[in-house]
Amino acid sequence: LASVPIAVAGGRHSHACMVTDSIVIDLASFDSVSVDRATGIVEVGGGARLCNLDAATASTGWAVPTGTNGDTGVGGLTLAGGWGWLARKHGLSADAVVEYRLAKADGSIVDVPRQSDLGWALAGGGGNFGIVLRFTFQAVRVPHNPLKGEVVYLAPTQASVAAILAAGDAVVHSPAFDDVGIAFALPCGAPVVPTMWVKYDDERELTSLDDAPALLPATQLGGWLRLANSWQAAEHHTTVQNMLAAVQSRSYIYEVALSITAMTPEVIDVLVGATRDWYPNKESTIVVAALGGAIARVPEDDAALCHRRASYWLIVEGKWSSPDDEAAATAARAWTKRLRAELRKTGELLETPHTAVDARATAAYTPDKLARLRELKATHDPTNMFRLNRNIEPARQ
Ligand SMILES: Cc1cc2nc3c(=O)[nH]c(=O)nc-3n(C[C@H](O)[C@H](O)[C@H](O)COP(=O)(O)OP(=O)(O)OC[C@H]3O[C@@H](n4cnc5c(N)ncnc54)[C@H](O)[C@@H]3O)c2cc1C
């Protein structure tokens, strides 16, 4: 039994736990969440999902910055970084961790401060160093409902998509938007570009765009017409957190997450071509999430995770609707892979430790961080017991 490989399942949003001839340690029952209302310290079981966490912090005035789909595991998301609507204002999920309770390969259970060597590795190193039984977060104050903007641009031509992305990029990098959560959706073959904006204000509740006139440029992104332009106060935990869930509707999916350094004309050409010219079907989508803000203000060497100064995170979702439709599945996979290859040619592509199922984990790290991760792996998991993941091999085996 000792030689049977072990996989760890958190929220099961990645493919890492879909393995054969292995033992899957399913953390689903480790889903408890406790919130200290006075301090904002939040303890979360290693198998909890974002919806468990959000339900517990709702109505406390606190929130842990996490992702945009309630079904996702806190574990896999936080161990890879964790982007969501609060990230440009307060940083990544990994930045909010105070301590990890870790079950290690040698059978010991230890509390690992985030500010330690092993804590550095766990912030971006995935499940390589053991099983996180519990995350302790310092939540951030969310004293008022944020302003949620949904602006859908009509974009019937490739040129109009390109114009919206270029104008959107200028807005993303303007000071007034530094703390605003921003995502653009590029649904394949549809003549629209939906855009999403979330503004948190610590002083007061914003109920309309009139309360935040500095955000007006979000409604003027060089497209043709706006099919929707809705701005309203929305509850963070229930409404805002799941804003992308509709775009990420359940389906058969081959997904990769990539970062890009900048939205150059060459990158825009690739994104427009992929969603308007050589797309596999109308179910497939690219979500373009803005990084920057507080994410980029943390020093690069603070954690194993890389590319804090990247401009965007791309969630590329090649989808198909029937498990029997092998041709559609093949087309969706091929599209995702071609997109990565085309982006690589632009020189702006950065791999992430998220869901890049066909990329080696090592591609997500700079050489110096990878070397440090491999040394730490050799210390804490010398036999590579935790290897059914985006694996970091020990420095000496
Ligand atoms: C529809 C969709 C939406 C997404 N949205 C976002 C988003 O908004 N923001 C974002 O940052 N990411 C997002 N992601 C990416 C997501 O963060 C990663 O896929 C993440 O790995 C999922 O974690 P999980 O625990 O659900 O998955 P799992 O497949 O269960 O785990 C992923 C990896 O983490 C390891 N792992 C999980 N929990 C633990 C633990 N407690 N201890 C040790 N190892 C563990 C597993 O072994 C595996 O290697 C999304 C993915 C999808 C499919």
The ligand as an SDF file (V2000), in Angstrom:
LIG
                    3D

 53 58  0  0  0  0  0  0  0  0999 V2000
  -15.0060   27.2680  -13.1290 C   0  0  0  0  0  0  0  0  0  0  0  0
  -13.7010   27.6630  -12.4730 C   0  0  0  0  0  0  0  0  0  0  0  0
  -13.5950   28.9260  -11.8960 C   0  0  0  0  0  0  0  0  0  0  0  0
  -12.4100   29.3160  -11.2730 C   0  0  0  0  0  0  0  0  0  0  0  0
  -12.3440   30.5640  -10.7390 N   0  0  0  0  0  0  0  0  0  0  0  0
  -11.2180   30.9480  -10.1160 C   0  0  0  0  0  0  0  0  0  0  0  0
  -11.1160   32.2440   -9.5250 C   0  0  0  0  0  0  0  0  0  0  0  0
  -12.0320   33.0440   -9.5740 O   0  0  0  0  0  0  0  0  0  0  0  0
   -9.9600   32.5890   -8.9140 N   0  0  0  0  0  0  0  0  0  0  0  0
   -8.9060   31.7240   -8.8360 C   0  0  0  0  0  0  0  0  0  0  0  0
   -7.8810   32.0930   -8.2580 O   0  0  0  0  0  0  0  0  0  0  0  0
   -8.9700   30.4930   -9.3950 N   0  0  0  0  0  0  0  0  0  0  0  0
  -10.0900   30.0920  -10.0380 C   0  0  0  0  0  0  0  0  0  0  0  0
  -10.1430   28.8600  -10.6170 N   0  0  0  0  0  0  0  0  0  0  0  0
   -8.9500   27.9980  -10.5850 C   0  0  0  0  0  0  0  0  0  0  0  0
   -8.9220   27.2530   -9.2750 C   0  0  0  0  0  0  0  0  0  0  0  0
   -8.4140   28.1130   -8.2790 O   0  0  0  0  0  0  0  0  0  0  0  0
   -7.9850   26.0400   -9.3870 C   0  0  0  0  0  0  0  0  0  0  0  0
   -8.5240   25.1310  -10.3190 O   0  0  0  0  0  0  0  0  0  0  0  0
   -7.8080   25.3540   -8.0510 C   0  0  0  0  0  0  0  0  0  0  0  0
   -6.7520   24.4380   -8.1580 O   0  0  0  0  0  0  0  0  0  0  0  0
   -9.0570   24.6280   -7.6230 C   0  0  0  0  0  0  0  0  0  0  0  0
   -8.8930   24.1570   -6.3220 O   0  0  0  0  0  0  0  0  0  0  0  0
   -9.8180   22.9740   -5.7810 P   0  0  0  0  0  0  0  0  0  0  0  0
   -9.4430   22.7140   -4.3750 O   0  0  0  0  0  0  0  0  0  0  0  0
  -11.2410   23.2630   -6.0920 O   0  0  0  0  0  0  0  0  0  0  0  0
   -9.4160   21.7900   -6.7710 O   0  0  0  0  0  0  0  0  0  0  0  0
   -8.7730   20.3510   -6.5320 P   0  0  0  0  0  0  0  0  0  0  0  0
   -8.7800   19.7220   -7.8820 O   0  0  0  0  0  0  0  0  0  0  0  0
   -9.4640   19.6050   -5.4530 O   0  0  0  0  0  0  0  0  0  0  0  0
   -7.3040   20.6940   -6.0770 O   0  0  0  0  0  0  0  0  0  0  0  0
   -6.4010   21.3710   -6.9200 C   0  0  0  0  0  0  0  0  0  0  0  0
   -4.9780   21.0730   -6.4530 C   0  0  0  0  0  0  0  0  0  0  0  0
   -4.7960   21.5860   -5.1300 O   0  0  0  0  0  0  0  0  0  0  0  0
   -4.4910   20.5240   -4.2180 C   0  0  0  0  0  0  0  0  0  0  0  0
   -5.2240   20.7760   -2.9800 N   0  0  0  0  0  0  0  0  0  0  0  0
   -6.5020   21.1910   -2.8460 C   0  0  0  0  0  0  0  0  0  0  0  0
   -6.8120   21.3710   -1.5560 N   0  0  0  0  0  0  0  0  0  0  0  0
   -5.6930   21.0520   -0.8590 C   0  0  0  0  0  0  0  0  0  0  0  0
   -5.3640   21.0360    0.5220 C   0  0  0  0  0  0  0  0  0  0  0  0
   -6.2540   21.3920    1.4470 N   0  0  0  0  0  0  0  0  0  0  0  0
   -4.1190   20.6470    0.8770 N   0  0  0  0  0  0  0  0  0  0  0  0
   -3.2040   20.2930   -0.0550 C   0  0  0  0  0  0  0  0  0  0  0  0
   -3.4510   20.2840   -1.3740 N   0  0  0  0  0  0  0  0  0  0  0  0
   -4.6820   20.6630   -1.7650 C   0  0  0  0  0  0  0  0  0  0  0  0
   -4.9370   19.2470   -4.9180 C   0  0  0  0  0  0  0  0  0  0  0  0
   -4.2000   18.1460   -4.4940 O   0  0  0  0  0  0  0  0  0  0  0  0
   -4.6810   19.5750   -6.3730 C   0  0  0  0  0  0  0  0  0  0  0  0
   -3.3270   19.3700   -6.6870 O   0  0  0  0  0  0  0  0  0  0  0  0
  -11.3110   28.4220  -11.2270 C   0  0  0  0  0  0  0  0  0  0  0  0
  -11.4230   27.1430  -11.7950 C   0  0  0  0  0  0  0  0  0  0  0  0
  -12.6000   26.7680  -12.4200 C   0  0  0  0  0  0  0  0  0  0  0  0
  -12.7010   25.3860  -13.0350 C   0  0  0  0  0  0  0  0  0  0  0  0
  1  2  1  0
  2  3  1  0
  2 52  2  0
  3  4  2  0
  4  5  1  0
  4 50  1  0
  5  6  2  0
  6  7  1  0
  6 13  1  0
  7  8  2  0
  7  9  1  0
  9 10  1  0
 10 11  2  0
 10 12  1  0
 12 13  2  0
 13 14  1  0
 14 15  1  0
 14 50  1  0
 15 16  1  0
 16 17  1  0
 16 18  1  0
 18 19  1  0
 18 20  1  0
 20 21  1  0
 20 22  1  0
 22 23  1  0
 23 24  1  0
 24 25  2  0
 24 26  1  0
 24 27  1  0
 27 28  1  0
 28 29  2  0
 28 30  1  0
 28 31  1  0
 31 32  1  0
 32 33  1  0
 33 34  1  0
 33 48  1  0
 34 35  1  0
 35 36  1  0
 35 46  1  0
 36 37  1  0
 36 45  1  0
 37 38  2  0
 38 39  1  0
 39 40  1  0
 39 45  2  0
 40 41  1  0
 40 42  2  0
 42 43  1  0
 43 44  2  0
 44 45  1  0
 46 47  1  0
 46 48  1  0
 48 49  1  0
 50 51  2  0
 51 52  1  0
 52 53  1  0
M  END
$$$$
